[in-house]
């Protein structure tokens, strides 16, 4: 029987409803867990995030969220579960890692592909570990992240093999391909948008995932619309994978939300006209709680924290409607497509 695996139990695909495929309940840079100024009370944060979730459910009908927080970026199974229980939101957690430049702790850098594969499988079938505790809270999808761009936001260096993945990133992507081939679950990815200026980063990921037996029909390529190249988006669709429209209302690597929204909306409409509406999902990449201590000039509040939960519904969807996007199209990208991709 197919199901979508949430932190509070499995649900039927038809019960997923409006789904956002890439969000962060808690976001924390590696190492911040040792900073006293960044310490937080679980009960307080759980209630704060749950209140935002309840409002989003009541005002906009969102029912399901995928928490795409990698383990080294603050993935907190107990907090995710508590937010889900208090809010009623159906939350899918992930197993996986962030790109080499920021993530992949040493323990995982030295493990074999099969060891990492088994880790992904156990997170989904047995439960995720946290702070030396083996929980029974299960992940429902796998995250892979590639593209260790430079600190100034430029593209990732090209390796001797001709791609943009470091050796640890390659092992993790291969492990995800093997785990997905065994479980049939969704793989949702992070790409570096600037890499698309050099070559198709999504195709690089698909080549490696498929070489290990992964099904591209269960893969979502993340961040390809932040720097959209229509030919590359079409190439990914023709391979059978899906595309994630994220950073809606968050002008990452763009001069303004208005500029990014318009570019993304035009690309979405072009893809829909080309017959690929079934391969698109929408989300924000919002930080519901950023664990980083006091806001300073060096650590300012990020745009991912400030975007309003309703921005997509109040601004981006009306923009698409003016361009001919229909209610049926909106249902596909917010309900039908994510439920199909997350079910296994």
C-alpha positions in Angstrom: 0.0 0.0 0.0 1.4 3.4 -0.9 1.7 6.0 1.8 3.3 9.3 2.7 5.5 8.9 5.8 5.1 11.8 8.3 6.8 12.2 11.7 3.5 11.4 13.4 2.7 8.3 11.2 1.9 7.3 7.7 -1.0 9.0 5.8 -2.8 8.1 2.5 -1.7 10.1 -0.5 -5.2 11.6 -1.0 -5.0 13.1 2.5 -1.9 15.2 1.8 -3.8 18.3 0.6 -1.9 21.5 -0.2 1.8 20.6 0.3 4.9 22.8 0.5 7.9 20.6 -0.5 10.9 22.5 1.0 10.7 24.3 4.3 12.7 24.4 7.6 11.1 24.1 11.0 14.5 24.9 12.6 17.6 26.1 10.7 21.0 26.2 12.4 24.5 26.4 11.0 26.8 23.6 12.0 28.5 24.3 15.3 25.8 26.7 16.7 24.7 24.0 19.0 27.7 24.7 21.1 26.9 28.5 21.4 25.2 29.3 24.7 23.7 32.5 23.1 21.9 30.3 20.6 20.3 27.9 23.1 16.5 27.6 22.9 13.7 26.1 24.9 12.0 23.3 22.9 8.6 24.0 24.4 8.7 27.7 23.6 9.9 27.2 20.0 7.5 24.4 19.3 4.6 26.6 20.4 5.9 29.5 18.4 6.2 27.5 15.2 3.0 25.6 15.7 1.1 28.9 16.0 2.4 30.0 12.6 1.5 26.6 11.2 -2.0 26.8 12.6 -2.5 30.2 11.0 -1.2 28.9 7.6 -3.6 26.0 7.8 -6.6 28.1 8.7 -5.9 31.0 6.3 -4.5 29.2 3.3 -5.4 25.5 3.6 -1.9 24.2 3.8 -2.0 20.6 5.2 1.5 19.1 4.6 5.0 20.4 4.8 8.3 18.8 4.0 11.0 19.8 6.5 14.1 19.7 4.4 16.6 20.4 7.2 19.7 18.3 6.9 21.0 16.6 10.0 23.9 19.0 10.4 21.7 22.1 9.9 19.7 21.5 13.0 17.3 18.7 12.1 15.5 18.0 15.4 13.2 15.0 15.3 11.6 15.8 18.7 10.9 19.4 17.8 9.4 18.5 14.4 7.2 15.9 16.0 6.0 18.3 18.7 5.3 21.0 16.1 3.2 18.5 14.1 1.3 17.4 17.2 0.5 20.9 18.4 -0.4 22.4 15.0 -2.0 19.4 13.3 0.3 20.0 10.3 1.4 16.8 8.5 5.2 17.1 8.4 7.5 14.9 6.4 11.1 14.9 7.7 14.1 14.1 5.5 17.3 12.1 5.9 20.4 13.6 4.1 23.1 16.2 4.1 24.0 19.7 3.0 26.7 20.5 0.5 30.3 19.9 1.3 31.2 23.6 1.9 28.8 23.9 4.8 27.8 20.4 5.7 28.8 16.7 5.7 30.4 16.2 9.2 33.6 14.2 9.3 31.9 11.0 10.5 30.0 10.9 7.2 32.9 12.0 5.0 34.7 8.8 5.8 31.9 6.3 5.4 31.3 4.0 2.4 28.5 4.5 -0.1 26.7 1.4 1.3 27.1 2.6 4.9 25.4 5.9 4.0 22.7 4.0 2.0 21.9 1.9 5.1 21.7 5.1 7.2 19.2 6.6 4.8 17.1 3.4 4.8 17.1 3.1 8.6 16.1 6.8 9.1 13.1 6.1 7.0 12.2 2.6 8.2 13.3 2.7 11.9 13.7 6.3 13.0 16.1 9.2 13.1 18.9 9.6 15.6 19.5 12.9 17.4 22.1 13.9 20.0 23.1 10.2 20.6 19.4 9.2 20.9 17.9 6.7 18.6 14.3 7.8 18.1 11.3 6.1 16.5 10.5 9.3 14.5 10.8 8.4 10.9 11.9 10.4 7.9 9.8 10.2 4.7 12.2 11.3 2.0 15.9 11.7 1.2 17.8 15.0 0.6 21.0 15.3 -1.5 22.8 18.6 -1.9 25.6 19.4 -4.3 27.4 22.5 -5.4 29.9 23.9 -3.0 30.0 27.4 -4.4 32.5 29.9 -3.2 31.9 32.3 -0.3 31.0 35.1 -2.7 28.1 33.2 -4.2 29.9 32.2 -7.4 29.6 28.9 -9.2 31.2 25.7 -7.8 34.6 24.8 -9.1 34.7 22.3 -11.9 36.3 19.1 -10.8 38.8 16.9 -12.8 35.8 14.7 -13.6 34.0 17.7 -15.2 31.2 18.1 -12.7 30.6 20.3 -9.6 30.5 17.6 -6.9 33.1 17.0 -4.3 34.0 13.3 -3.5 31.9 13.3 -0.3 28.9 14.8 -2.2 29.3 12.1 -4.9 29.2 9.3 -2.3 26.1 10.7 -0.7 24.3 11.1 -4.0 25.2 7.5 -4.9 24.0 6.3 -1.6 20.7 8.2 -2.1 20.3 6.5 -5.5 20.8 3.1 -4.0 18.4 3.8 -1.1 15.7 5.2 -3.3 16.0 2.2 -5.7 15.3 -0.1 -2.7 12.5 2.0 -1.0 10.9 3.8 -3.8 10.8 7.0 -1.8 11.2 10.6 -3.0 14.7 12.3 -3.4 14.5 16.1 -3.1 17.7 17.9 -4.0 19.6 21.1 -3.4 21.6 22.7 -6.3 23.7 25.8 -6.4 21.9 28.2 -8.7 25.1 29.7 -10.1 26.2 26.3 -11.3 23.4 26.4 -14.0 25.4 29.2 -15.7 28.1 26.6 -16.4 26.2 23.4 -17.0 22.9 21.7 -16.0 23.4 20.9 -12.3 20.1 19.0 -12.1 21.2 16.7 -14.9 24.5 16.1 -13.1 22.5 14.9 -10.1 20.2 12.8 -12.2 23.1 11.1 -14.0 24.6 10.0 -10.7 21.3 9.0 -9.1 20.1 7.0 -12.1 23.5 5.2 -12.3 22.7 3.7 -8.9 19.2 2.6 -9.9 17.1 5.6 -8.8 13.8 6.4 -10.6 13.9 10.0 -11.9 10.1 10.1 -11.6 10.6 10.2 -7.8 13.2 13.0 -7.9 12.6 16.7 -7.3 15.4 19.0 -8.4 15.6 22.0 -6.0 16.5 25.6 -6.7 16.6 25.5 -10.5 14.3 28.5 -10.8 16.5 30.9 -8.8 18.6 31.4 -11.9 16.2 29.9 -14.5 17.4 28.7 -17.9 14.4 27.4 -19.8 16.3 24.9 -22.0 17.9 23.3 -18.8 14.5 23.1 -17.1 13.0 21.4 -20.2 16.0 19.0 -20.3 15.3 17.9 -16.6 11.6 17.4 -17.4 12.4 15.3 -20.4 14.5 13.0 -18.2 11.4 12.4 -16.1 12.2 14.4 -12.9 10.3 17.2 -11.3 11.2 20.8 -10.8 10.8 22.7 -7.5 9.8 26.4 -7.7 11.2 27.7 -4.4 12.3 31.0 -2.8 8.9 32.4 -3.7 9.0 35.9 -2.1 12.7 35.3 -1.1 15.0 37.1 -3.6 18.0 34.8 -3.1 20.7 35.8 -5.6 18.3 38.2 -7.2 17.8 42.0 -6.9 14.3 41.7 -5.6 11.4 39.4 -4.9 9.5 41.1 -7.7 12.3 40.3 -10.2 12.6 36.7 -9.1 8.8 36.1 -9.0 8.4 37.4 -12.6 11.2 35.3 -13.9 9.9 32.2 -12.2 6.3 32.8 -13.2 7.3 33.2 -16.9 9.4 30.0 -16.7 6.5 28.1 -15.0 4.0 29.2 -17.7 6.4 28.2 -20.5 6.9 24.7 -18.9 3.1 24.3 -18.5 2.6 25.3 -22.2 5.2 22.7 -23.1 3.2 20.0 -21.3 5.2 19.7 -18.1 2.7 20.9 -15.5 2.7 17.5 -13.9 6.4 18.0 -13.0 6.3 21.2 -11.0 5.9 21.8 -7.2 5.8 25.1 -5.3 7.4 26.0 -1.9 9.1 28.8 0.0 12.3 27.5 1.7 11.2 29.4 4.8 13.0 29.3 8.2 10.3 29.0 10.8 12.9 29.4 13.6 16.5 30.3 12.9 18.7 29.1 15.7 21.7 31.5 15.7 21.7 33.8 18.7 21.3 37.5 18.7 20.7 39.3 15.4 23.8 41.3 14.5 25.4 43.0 11.5 27.4 39.8 11.0 24.3 37.6 11.5 21.4 39.6 10.3 17.8 38.4 10.0 17.6 36.5 6.7 14.9 36.9 4.1 14.0 33.3 4.5 12.7 34.2 8.0 10.7 37.2 6.9 8.6 36.0 4.1 5.0 35.9 5.0 3.3 32.4 5.1 0.6 33.8 2.8 2.9 35.4 0.2 2.5 32.6 -2.3 -1.3 32.7 -2.1 -1.7 36.4 -2.0 1.0 37.4 -4.5 2.6 34.7 -6.6 -0.5 32.6 -7.5 -2.4 35.8 -8.6 0.6 36.7 -10.7 0.4 33.3 -12.4 -3.4 33.6 -12.8 -2.9 36.8 -14.8 -0.6 34.9 -17.2 -3.2 32.2 -17.8 -2.5 29.7 -15.0 -5.7 27.9 -14.1 -7.2 26.7 -10.9 -6.6 23.2 -12.2 -2.9 24.0 -12.8 -2.7 25.4 -9.2 -4.2 22.2 -7.8 -1.7 20.1 -9.7 1.4 21.9 -8.4 0.2 22.3 -4.8 -1.7 19.0 -4.3 -1.5 16.3 -6.9 2.2 16.5 -7.9 3.7 16.6 -4.4 1.4 13.8 -3.1 2.4 11.6 -6.0 6.1 12.3 -5.5 6.1 11.8 -1.7 4.0 8.6 -1.8 5.9 5.3 -1.7 
